[in-house]
Amino acid sequence: MYRRIAILLLAAGILIMGIAQWDTATAHAQGGFVIDYGETESTDDAGGSTTSPNDSSDGGATAAPKQEMVTKADIRALLQDGKTTEAEAAYLKWAAFWKQDEPSLVIAIERDVLMQQYRAGSFDALVALTRAGDVEANNLLRAVLAGGAADVPPGQLAEVLQLVGARRDRAMLNALRLALYHENSVVVHAAIEAIGQIGDTRLVADLMPMLDEADVERSIYLACTLQQLGAGKQVVKRFAPQLRFPMPGLREKAALILGAIGDPQGWPVLQAMLTEKQSPYYPLVLTVLGTLPSVESEA
């Protein structure tokens, strides 16, 4: 699907390798030093003077005619002017001389291709454009999520919800509410985590009742997010008494939930579960204990 993008990145990589090999061979043959083209681009992409890769570092040699380097900012300007072909050619020529490549530029260069692929049914293409900061793609993605995203595979949907959380996109809160009732647990867990990252306390009322029916794993996700939303004390108040319940499973669930949010009341039960390697809780115990701060990190 992304063959053209891969070709662009590969071409830039080949240029870098070729230049590095040529410089090394020249340096060994002439007893000189190896030119570091990583230092040729200005630290400010937006403007300022740039150093040409043709600049001579040897004062005794005749310098080749200088050619102004094309920066990432220049390529962005070409894209804004609709000059996609020129932008692609400039990227292929100059990316090898930059300190650090920028894959999002490749996505932007291939925008028209990716939009065509999205309209042909590729949701991945829309996500790639959204990650690259494309405004139209972001709006289209919001519309897909707001409509319930019924046609989006669960794995892709979970990835998108993670992106929503990482961006703290409050405009997607209603879409996250819908995702809480998705049939796929991976999607639900991604939605719960995204809500915690966004940090809107209004969703506490949506999350707290879910603890009634949630299994242990989902309860851990819910407890961690509720703590992020400032409702940790409510979680402790609800589950601390259950540590004394004799019914099978309730005490273990309470200990895992309390342990996940760092409340020490559940630690003795967690220690016993760890020693006895109780199934099916043992993997969750390892996960929860792995998130607790060590003595060294507390010091």
Secondary structure as UniProt FT lines:
FT   HELIX           3..30
FT   HELIX           37..39
FT   TURN            45..46
FT   TURN            53..54
FT   TURN            59..60
FT   HELIX           72..80
FT   TURN            81..82
FT   HELIX           84..94
FT   HELIX           95..97
FT   HELIX           103..109
FT   HELIX           111..119
FT   TURN            120..121
FT   HELIX           123..131
FT   TURN            132..133
FT   HELIX           135..146
FT   TURN            147..148
FT   TURN            150..151
FT   HELIX           154..166
FT   TURN            167..168
FT   HELIX           170..172
FT   HELIX           173..179
FT   TURN            180..181
FT   HELIX           185..198
FT   HELIX           201..203
FT   HELIX           204..207
FT   HELIX           208..212
FT   HELIX           216..228
FT   TURN            229..230
FT   HELIX           232..239
FT   HELIX           240..244
FT   TURN            248..249
FT   HELIX           250..260
FT   TURN            261..262
FT   HELIX           264..266
FT   HELIX           267..276
FT   TURN            279..281
FT   HELIX           282..291
FT   HELIX           295..298
//
